[in-house]
Protein backbone atom coordinates (compact mmCIF):
# COMPACT_ATOMS: atom_id res chain seq x y z
CA UNK A 1 0.00 0.00 0.00
CA UNK A 2 1.29 3.48 -0.77
CA UNK A 3 2.04 5.93 1.99
CA UNK A 4 -1.00 7.89 3.13
CA UNK A 5 -0.97 11.57 3.92
CA UNK A 6 -3.60 13.32 5.98
CA UNK A 7 -4.90 16.62 4.62
CA UNK A 8 -7.71 18.90 5.72
CA UNK A 9 -10.39 19.96 3.28
CA UNK A 10 -12.88 22.74 3.94
CA UNK A 11 -16.20 22.50 2.13
CA UNK A 12 -19.72 23.89 2.30
CA UNK A 13 -22.01 22.34 4.88
CA UNK A 14 -24.24 20.86 2.16
CA UNK A 15 -21.32 18.95 0.61
CA UNK A 16 -20.23 17.61 3.99
CA UNK A 17 -23.80 16.46 4.63
CA UNK A 18 -23.80 14.58 1.32
CA UNK A 19 -20.55 12.85 2.27
CA UNK A 20 -21.93 11.81 5.64
CA UNK A 21 -25.18 10.60 4.03
CA UNK A 22 -23.25 8.41 1.59
CA UNK A 23 -21.36 6.83 4.46
CA UNK A 24 -24.51 6.38 6.57
CA UNK A 25 -26.28 4.70 3.65
CA UNK A 26 -23.45 2.19 3.35
CA UNK A 27 -22.48 3.34 -0.13
CA UNK A 28 -18.98 4.15 1.17
CA UNK A 29 -17.13 3.08 4.30
CA UNK A 30 -15.63 6.50 5.06
CA UNK A 31 -15.72 10.08 3.86
CA UNK A 32 -12.06 9.69 2.91
CA UNK A 33 -13.03 6.88 0.55
CA UNK A 34 -15.53 9.21 -1.16
CA UNK A 35 -12.93 11.95 -1.56
CA UNK A 36 -10.34 9.51 -2.95
CA UNK A 37 -12.93 8.17 -5.42
CA UNK A 38 -13.80 11.72 -6.51
CA UNK A 39 -10.13 12.61 -6.92
CA UNK A 40 -9.53 9.51 -9.06
CA UNK A 41 -12.45 10.55 -11.29
CA UNK A 42 -11.05 14.09 -11.46
CA UNK A 43 -7.56 12.80 -12.36
CA UNK A 44 -9.02 10.55 -15.08
CA UNK A 45 -10.94 13.51 -16.52
CA UNK A 46 -7.78 15.62 -16.52
CA UNK A 47 -5.95 12.88 -18.43
CA UNK A 48 -8.80 12.64 -20.97
CA UNK A 49 -8.76 16.42 -21.45
CA UNK A 50 -5.00 16.45 -21.91
CA UNK A 51 -5.24 13.60 -24.44
CA UNK A 52 -7.94 15.55 -26.29
CA UNK A 53 -5.76 18.66 -26.35
CA UNK A 54 -2.83 16.65 -27.69
CA UNK A 55 -5.08 15.15 -30.35
CA UNK A 56 -6.23 18.63 -31.39
CA UNK A 57 -2.63 19.84 -31.53
CA UNK A 58 -1.72 16.92 -33.76
CA UNK A 59 -4.69 17.62 -36.04
CA UNK A 60 -3.78 21.30 -36.26
CA UNK A 61 -0.18 20.44 -37.11
CA UNK A 62 -1.32 18.00 -39.80
CA UNK A 63 -3.67 20.62 -41.23
CA UNK A 64 -0.84 23.16 -41.38
CA UNK A 65 1.23 20.72 -43.45
CA UNK A 66 -1.57 20.08 -45.94
CA UNK A 67 -2.73 22.26 -48.80
CA UNK A 68 -4.59 25.41 -47.75
CA UNK A 69 -8.08 25.92 -49.17
CA UNK A 70 -9.82 29.20 -48.45
CA UNK A 71 -13.37 29.23 -47.07
CA UNK A 72 -15.29 30.10 -50.25
CA UNK A 73 -13.43 27.43 -52.23
CA UNK A 74 -14.03 24.81 -49.54
CA UNK A 75 -17.76 25.67 -49.42
CA UNK A 76 -18.04 25.49 -53.20
CA UNK A 77 -16.38 22.07 -53.20
CA UNK A 78 -18.69 20.83 -50.45
CA UNK A 79 -21.79 22.14 -52.23
CA UNK A 80 -20.75 20.47 -55.48
CA UNK A 81 -20.08 17.21 -53.64
CA UNK A 82 -23.47 17.13 -51.93
CA UNK A 83 -25.39 18.29 -55.00
CA UNK A 84 -23.83 15.38 -56.90
CA UNK A 85 -24.78 12.98 -54.09
CA UNK A 86 -28.35 14.28 -54.08
CA UNK A 87 -28.63 13.77 -57.84
CA UNK A 88 -27.32 10.19 -57.52
CA UNK A 89 -29.99 9.31 -55.00
CA UNK A 90 -32.86 10.59 -57.18
Order of alpha helices (4+ residues) and beta strands (2+ residues): alpha-alpha-alpha
